[in-house]
Amino acid sequence: MSSILEFTPPLINGVSASKVFLPREVIANTIFDYLCQHFPHIHASEWQQRFDDGLIYAADGSQLQLNSAYTPNTHIFYYRFLAHEIHVPFQHEILFENDDLIVVDKPHFLTMSPTGQYVQETLLVRLKKQTGYTDLTPIHRLDRETAGIVLFSKRPASRGVYQQLFAERKVQKTYHAIAGYRSELTFPQTVNLHLEKGHPFYTMQINDEKESNSETYIELLEHDQQLAKYLLKPKTGKQHQLRVHLNSLGIPILNDSFYPAIQHRDDDDFSTPLQLLAKAINFIDPITNQEMQFSSHHELTLQTQRNDKNSIFSAQKY
């Protein structure tokens, strides 16, 4: 048995290291050459900068250089940073913390985890920078456009039991949404639809020929004849489920840029947040056996004004 302890890369500015295996079936003289081959979408100058900044590590924890030789059947660690990243001018709030969980109130426009054009401006990296918890991981997810309650695991040892709660649908999630009002619709009602990947690939579509795989209970809370505030309780957790379900009733969520039609907006346009809020979450803690209830401090409110025959909605209080 080896007595060598495996190197654990540190957090750097809230970012955890990514691990890359170096396969044998590769023609590369240096690790730099391989990284440029393996990640063709990343410019070679960016990899060079990461080497220069000391952000590439060998499996034993030593910093690699631009000319470090390629050694197959080993692995390396690297850190991902973006030269230019749009700042998201809204803040999260930690509502609760114990040995296993952190419960966070997420603002609109903040992506959950590093992906695409966001690294520092993600909830996970912000939380890691704030807390220093290397193993922090979201137990479930919210869309970038959605605000509200989200749970994070602090310890890998207990992560699975909380993930299982969601898999077994033992977590009650309550959402609020602002959408159109239609007097001919009757509430409360339950929507059951079959959802599948749509076109473009990041949207969902309804397949009426297949058995339902998504379910949402919907109540009408209030309305002003034009817009209404709805309470939604999803039984399933399909991508964009609430957005598609309300759109299927002819009442798309206010400021939805996907449904009923794609609307392209600038990444730095924060003027029209999607009016969808993960308002509350309830479950029995599988470790303490205590009932856990958390509610977002954000509110979606109806404030109707007349302006060129359009309703102006003011909702967010940050």
Beta strands, then each sheet from edge to edge (+ up, - down):
strand 1: 18-22
strand 2: 56-58
strand 3: 74-78
strand 4: 93-97
strand 5: 101-106
strand 6: 137-138
strand 7: 147-153
strand 8: 172-180
strand 9: 189-193
strand 10: 195-197
strand 11: 204-206
strand 12: 214-223
strand 13: 227-234
strand 14: 276-284
strand 15: 291-295
strand 16: 306-307
strand 17: 310-311
sheet 1: 1+ 3- 2+
sheet 2: 4+ 5- 7+ 6-
sheet 3: 4+ 5- 7+ 14+ 8- 13+ 12- 9+
sheet 4: 4+ 5- 7+ 14+ 15-
sheet 5: 10+ 11-
sheet 6: 16+ 17-
end
